[in-house]
Each structure stands twice: as C-alpha cells, then as structure tokens.
C-alpha cells in the first residue's frame, strides 16, 4: 500500500516537473520571438476588440444610450433644468464625455478587414469610417 502511494507521489512530482519545464520553454520561446519581432511604439496604441476592458465599456455605452433615449424623451416632454449645479446637467456632461470616449476608442480599436488581415493604420481606418457613413 505504501509503495503505491509513494509511486503515485513520485509520478505526480514528475508530471509537475514536466509541466514546469514546458512552461519555462514556452516562456523562453516567446521571449525570443519578442526579441526578433519587437512591438513598435505605434502598435501599443491599438486596442484589441476582444479585450475585457472594451467589452465592459461597450456594455456601459449600451446603458448610456438607453439613458440618453429616455432622458431625451423626458426632457422633450418636460422642461430641461438649466441650473449649472443640477444632477441632470452633470449626467448630460457624463453622457457627452462617454460618447467622445466611445468615438476615440472605436478609432483606435483594431478593425477586422473581412477576416483576412488586421488594419493597423489610422488613415486607413479614417477612410473606412468615412466611406461607411
């Protein structure tokens, strides 16, 4: 019985050791790839569309759009408060800032070029946005 437990422990240690070795080798390989193909400074300003931050921000923007729809209908039916320190004015400034951030994030988000290649040129992105309307 003790022999089997000892053999199992040795087998587990060997598997863990092999796993650590494979992780180290993978890390070294990626390190070499980064040395061969360093990331350019301008490539750091692009945002991956699958990034968790962008997904969360898009969800936040859906809530902002919903608020904007209801508040526009409400303020059309009733009067918009014109006091500078009102909560409605503060919310409208937050909504406006959020829309500006959304435009900026969409401009630096990596667009898919029909699944073939990723565009990484701001002028090409601008032309694509102008053509799409």
N, C-alpha and C positions, 0 to 999 in steps of 0.2 A: 504494500500500500504506500509506504513512504517512498519507495523507489519511483512509483508512478507520479506522485506529487512532485518529487524532485525533478523528474524528466519533464513534466509539464512546465515547471518554473523555468527550467533551462530553455525549453522551447519558446516560451513567452519572451524571455530575455533576448534570445537570438532574433526573434521577429521584431522586437522593438529596436534592436541594434541595426537590423537591416533597414527598417523604416527610417531611422535617423540618418543612416548613410545615404539613402536615396534622397532624402530632403536636402542634405548638405550638397550632394551632387547637383540637384536641381537648382539650388541657390547659386552655386558656382557657375553653372551653365548660363543662368540669366544674367549674372554679373558680367560674364564675358560678352554676352550679346549687347548689354548696355555699353560696354567699352567700345565695341565695334560700331554700334549704331546709337550714338548719344542722342538724347532728346534735345531738339533745338528749343531755344527760348520762346519763339513764337508758337510752338506746338503746345506749350504749357497753358496757353490762354484758351484752348478749346475745351468744351465741356462734353463729356460722353452722355448721350441721350439716355443710357441705361443706368446712370448714376442715381444713387438713392436720394441725394440732395435735390436733383432736378425732378424726380418723381414726387417728392414731398412738396416742392414748390409748385408743381403743376396742380396738385390737389388743393393747395392753398389758393391758387389762382381760380380754380373752379368755385370755391367758396366766395372769393371776391367778386366774381362775375355774377353769382346768384345774389349777393348783397346788392350789387350795382343795379341789377334788374328790378329788384323790389324797391330799393330806395328811389330809383328814378320814377317809378310809378307812384310811390307815396308822395314825393316832393312835387310831382306834376299835379296831383290831386289837391294837395295842401301846400302851404307856403314853406319855402326853404328858410331855415333860420339863418339870418345874416350876421349874427353876432360872431366876433372873431374867436371867442373862447368857448364856443359851443361844442358839444360832443359830435354833432353832425358834421361840423366843419373839419374837426380832427379826423373823423372817419373818412371823409372825402379826400383829404390830403393823403391818408394812408393808402386809399384805393388808387389815387393817381400815381403815387410813388410805386405801388405794386405793378401797375401797368407799364411804367417806364422800365422797371427791373425785368419784367417779362419780355419786353422788346429787346433789351440788351442781352438777356440770357438766350433768347431764340437766335440772335445774331451770332453768338459765339458757340452755339451748340453745333456739334458735328452733324451735318445733314447726310442722309444716305443718298447716294447717286444711283437710284434704281437698283440697289443691291449689288452693284458692280464694284464701286470704289468709293472711298470717303473723300469728300471735298475738304481741303484744308487751306483755302484761300479766301480771304474776306471779300475781295472784289467779285469773285465768282458767286459767293453766297448772296451778295447785294444784288447782282444781276438776276439771280434766280428768284429772289424775293420780289423784285420789280416786275419781272415777267409774270409771276403767278398772281399778282394783283393783291 
